[in-house]
Amino acid sequence: MIDIGLEWKVNRTKDWMKVCERLVTHNKKYKTTIVPRFCEGDPQLGIRISNQRQQCKEEDRADLLNDIGFVWNARDW
């Protein structure tokens, strides 16, 4: 097999951090981490944040979200 230097692994941590930064921006603008499912200014953000509420298992990521006041159960808000 010939090695052509193609990296198959996607840097999911980098992608996750970009979403987290977008959430911080949303939080500063709207004073909440509750993001509508289809947020007008950032349509994919609401979907990604909804997924985090259900799927975030990594303690370091949960800590970062908690540091910005992340609302884990949007229904309780």
C-alpha positions in Angstrom: 0.0 0.0 0.0 1.3 3.5 -0.9 1.1 6.1 1.8 0.0 9.4 0.2 -0.3 11.3 3.5 -4.1 11.5 3.6 -5.4 11.8 7.1 -8.8 10.0 7.5 -9.4 11.1 11.1 -11.5 14.2 11.5 -10.5 16.6 14.2 -13.7 16.4 16.2 -12.3 18.4 19.1 -11.5 21.4 16.9 -15.0 21.2 15.4 -16.6 21.0 18.8 -14.7 24.0 20.0 -15.9 26.1 17.1 -19.5 25.2 18.0 -18.8 26.1 21.6 -17.4 29.5 20.4 -20.6 30.1 18.4 -22.6 29.3 21.5 -20.6 31.8 23.6 -21.3 34.4 20.9 -25.0 33.5 21.0 -25.0 33.7 24.8 -23.4 37.1 24.8 -25.9 38.5 22.3 -29.1 36.9 23.7 -28.1 36.3 27.4 -29.0 32.6 27.1 -27.6 29.2 26.0 -31.1 28.2 24.9 -30.8 28.2 21.1 -33.9 27.8 18.9 -33.8 24.6 16.9 -33.4 26.6 13.7 -31.8 29.8 14.9 -32.2 32.5 12.3 -28.6 33.9 12.5 -27.0 30.5 12.8 -29.3 27.7 11.5 -27.1 24.8 12.4 -26.3 26.0 15.9 -29.6 25.1 17.4 -29.4 21.6 16.1 -25.8 21.1 17.3 -26.7 22.4 20.8 -29.8 20.2 21.0 -27.5 17.2 20.2 -25.1 18.3 23.0 -27.8 18.2 25.6 -28.5 14.6 24.7 -25.1 13.3 23.8 -22.4 15.1 25.7 -20.6 12.5 27.8 -17.1 14.0 28.1 -16.4 15.6 31.4 -14.1 18.3 30.0 -16.7 19.4 27.5 -19.4 19.4 30.1 -17.2 21.6 32.3 -16.7 24.1 29.5 -20.5 24.2 28.9 -21.2 24.6 32.6 -18.7 27.5 32.8 -20.8 29.5 30.3 -24.0 28.7 32.1 -25.2 26.0 29.8 -28.9 25.0 30.4 -28.9 21.2 30.1 -32.6 20.8 30.2 -34.1 23.5 28.0 -37.6 22.5 29.2 -36.8 23.5 32.8 -35.7 27.0 31.6 
